[in-house]
Amino acid sequence: MRALQIFSKELRDYFVSPIAYIVISVFLLVTGWFFFSPFFIFDQASLRDFFNLLPPVFSFIIPAMTMRLFSEEFNTGSYEILETLPVNGRDIVLGKFLAVAALVAALLVPTLSYAVSVSFLGDLDWGPVAGGYIGALFLGGAYGAIGLFASSLTKNQIVAFIIGAALCFALTLVNKMVFFFPASVASVLGFLGADAHFQNIARGVLDSRDLLYFVSIMFLGLYGTSAVLEARK
C-alpha cells in the first residue's frame, strides 16, 4: 500500500510537469523518423526495424526519465523528509520503479499506431508484434531499474543520467563486442547483452532464459538502489 502511494505521487509528478510530455514527444519523433524513413524502401509489412531501434533509444530515454527520482530529492533535501514518513526504503524504491514502468508503458502506447498503419499496408504478423511489445516492457523495466540505481548514487541529475546511460548503452552494445574476446569469454558476454535477449522475445519466442535475464537485471538494479539508500542513512 505504501509503495502504491509513492507510485501514485511519482506518476502524478511526471504528468503534472512537462517531463513526461517531452520524453514521449522526443521518443515518438526519433522512432517515427528512423522507422518510417526507410520503411517504404524495403516494402515489408513488419515492425522489426522499430524494435531494432528500441534498445539504443531506451539507453538514453529511460535514464533521462529516472535521473531526477533520487538525485533531485537528495539535492533539495526532500528525501530526508520522506524518510521521516512511515515508509521504508523498499517501499520508496518499488514505488518509484512502478512509476517508471508505467511511464514506459505510456511511452509505447502511441507506437501501436505504427502497427496499425503497417497492417493497412500489408499482411502484418501480429505474433512478433506482441512479442516485441512484451520484450519492450521487460527491457524498459530493466533499464529503469538501472536508471534508479544511477540516480541513487549522486545529487547531480546530469551525472545520474550519464551513469545510467553508460550502463544501459554498455548492455545494449556488449553483444556486438563479443568477437574481440575468446570463445569462453564471448559466450558469457553474449548472455549479458540486453539486445540479444530482447530480439529473441521480439521474434515472438518467449524463452524463460530471456525473461529470467530481464527479471535478474531488475532485481539487481533495485537491490543495489536499496543498498545505496541504506548506506546513506
C-alpha positions in Angstrom: 0.0 0.0 0.0 2.8 2.5 0.9 4.7 1.6 -2.3 1.5 2.3 -4.3 1.2 5.8 -2.6 4.8 6.5 -3.7 3.9 5.2 -7.2 0.9 7.5 -7.4 2.8 10.5 -6.3 5.7 9.9 -8.7 3.4 9.2 -11.7 1.4 12.3 -10.9 4.7 14.4 -10.8 5.7 13.1 -14.2 2.5 14.2 -15.8 2.0 17.4 -13.9 5.4 18.6 -15.0 6.4 18.7 -18.7 8.8 15.8 -18.2 6.5 13.0 -19.5 5.3 15.0 -22.4 8.8 16.0 -23.5 10.1 12.4 -23.2 7.2 10.9 -25.1 7.4 13.5 -27.8 11.1 13.0 -28.3 10.7 9.3 -28.3 7.9 9.3 -30.9 9.8 11.8 -33.1 13.0 9.7 -33.1 11.5 6.3 -33.5 8.9 7.6 -36.1 11.5 9.2 -38.2 14.0 6.3 -38.2 11.3 3.7 -38.7 9.2 5.3 -41.4 12.0 7.0 -43.4 13.4 3.7 -44.8 10.0 1.8 -44.4 8.8 2.3 -48.0 12.2 1.5 -49.4 12.1 -2.1 -48.1 8.4 -2.5 -48.8 7.9 -5.0 -45.9 4.9 -5.1 -43.6 7.0 -5.6 -40.4 7.9 -3.7 -37.2 11.3 -5.4 -37.0 13.1 -2.1 -37.7 11.1 -0.3 -35.0 12.0 -3.0 -32.4 15.7 -2.9 -33.5 15.7 0.8 -32.6 14.3 0.4 -29.1 17.5 -0.8 -27.2 19.7 2.1 -28.2 16.9 4.6 -27.9 15.8 3.3 -24.5 19.5 3.5 -23.4 19.2 7.3 -23.4 15.4 8.0 -23.0 15.0 5.9 -19.8 18.0 7.3 -17.9 16.5 10.7 -18.7 13.3 9.7 -17.1 14.9 8.3 -14.0 17.7 10.8 -13.4 15.7 13.1 -11.1 14.0 10.4 -9.0 16.6 10.3 -6.2 19.1 12.9 -7.3 16.6 15.8 -7.1 15.4 14.7 -3.7 19.0 14.4 -2.4 19.8 17.9 -3.8 16.7 19.6 -2.3 16.7 17.7 1.0 13.2 16.3 0.4 14.5 12.8 0.7 15.2 13.4 4.4 11.6 14.5 4.9 10.5 11.3 3.1 12.5 9.2 5.5 10.5 10.6 8.4 7.3 9.2 7.0 6.1 5.7 7.8 7.7 4.2 4.7 10.8 2.1 4.4 13.5 2.1 1.6 12.0 -0.9 -0.2 8.6 0.9 -0.4 10.3 4.0 -1.9 12.3 2.1 -4.4 9.4 -0.1 -5.5 7.0 2.8 -5.8 9.4 4.8 -7.9 10.2 1.8 -10.1 6.5 1.2 -10.7 6.1 4.8 -11.8 9.0 4.4 -14.3 7.4 1.2 -15.6 4.1 2.9 -16.0 5.7 5.8 -18.0 7.5 3.2 -20.2 4.1 1.6 -20.9 2.6 5.1 -21.7 5.6 5.7 -24.0 4.8 2.6 -26.0 1.0 3.0 -26.3 1.2 5.7 -29.1 3.5 3.5 -31.1 0.7 1.0 -31.5 -0.4 3.4 -34.3 2.8 2.2 -36.2 1.5 -1.4 -36.1 -2.0 -0.3 -37.2 -0.5 1.8 -40.1 1.7 -1.1 -41.2 -1.2 -3.6 -41.1 -3.1 -1.4 -43.6 -0.2 -1.5 -46.0 0.4 -5.3 -45.9 -0.2 -8.6 -44.1 1.3 -7.9 -40.7 2.3 -10.9 -38.5 0.9 -9.9 -35.1 2.8 -12.6 -33.2 6.2 -10.9 -33.4 4.5 -7.6 -32.7 3.0 -8.8 -29.5 6.4 -10.4 -28.6 8.1 -7.1 -29.4 5.9 -5.1 -27.0 6.2 -7.6 -24.2 10.0 -7.5 -24.7 9.9 -3.7 -24.7 8.2 -3.7 -21.3 10.8 -6.0 -19.9 13.7 -4.0 -21.5 12.2 -0.8 -20.2 11.8 -2.3 -16.7 15.5 -3.5 -16.7 16.8 -0.1 -17.9 14.5 1.7 -15.4 16.0 -0.3 -12.5 19.5 0.6 -13.7 18.5 4.3 -14.0 17.1 4.3 -10.5 20.4 2.8 -9.2 22.3 5.6 -11.1 20.1 8.3 -9.6 20.7 7.0 -6.1 24.4 7.4 -6.4 24.6 11.2 -6.8 22.9 14.5 -6.1 23.6 15.7 -9.6 20.9 14.8 -12.2 23.3 15.1 -15.1 25.8 12.8 -13.5 23.0 10.3 -12.8 21.9 10.5 -16.5 25.5 9.9 -17.7 26.0 6.9 -15.4 22.6 5.4 -16.2 23.0 5.9 -20.0 26.5 4.5 -19.9 25.4 1.3 -18.1 22.3 0.8 -20.3 24.3 1.5 -23.5 27.0 -1.0 -22.4 24.4 -3.7 -22.0 23.0 -2.8 -25.4 26.4 -2.9 -27.2 28.0 -5.9 -25.4 26.7 -8.4 -28.0 28.4 -6.5 -30.8 31.8 -6.6 -29.0 32.0 -10.4 -28.3 34.1 -11.1 -31.4 37.0 -9.3 -29.7 37.1 -11.9 -27.0 38.0 -15.6 -26.7 35.1 -18.0 -27.2 34.9 -18.9 -23.5 34.5 -15.2 -22.6 32.4 -14.4 -25.6 29.6 -16.8 -24.5 29.4 -15.1 -21.1 29.3 -11.6 -22.6 26.8 -12.8 -25.2 24.4 -13.7 -22.3 25.0 -10.4 -20.6 23.8 -8.4 -23.6 20.3 -7.0 -23.3 19.8 -6.5 -27.1 20.1 -10.3 -27.9 17.6 -11.2 -25.2 15.2 -8.5 -26.3 15.4 -9.5 -30.0 14.7 -13.1 -29.1 11.4 -12.0 -27.4 10.7 -9.6 -30.3 10.7 -12.6 -32.7 7.7 -13.9 -30.8 9.7 -16.5 -28.8 9.1 -16.3 -25.0 12.1 -18.2 -23.7 12.4 -18.4 -19.9 16.1 -17.6 -20.1 15.4 -14.3 -21.7 12.6 -13.4 -19.2 14.9 -14.5 -16.3 17.6 -12.3 -17.7 15.5 -9.1 -17.5 14.0 -10.0 -14.2 17.5 -10.5 -12.8 18.6 -7.1 -14.1 15.6 -5.5 -12.5 16.3 -7.3 -9.2 20.0 -6.3 -9.2 19.2 -2.7 -10.0 16.5 -2.4 -7.3 18.6 -4.3 -4.8 21.6 -2.0 -5.5 19.4 1.1 -5.1 18.1 -0.1 -1.8 21.6 -0.9 -0.6 22.8 2.6 -1.6 19.9 4.2 0.2 20.5 2.2 3.3 24.2 3.2 3.3 23.2 6.9 3.1 21.4 6.7 6.5 
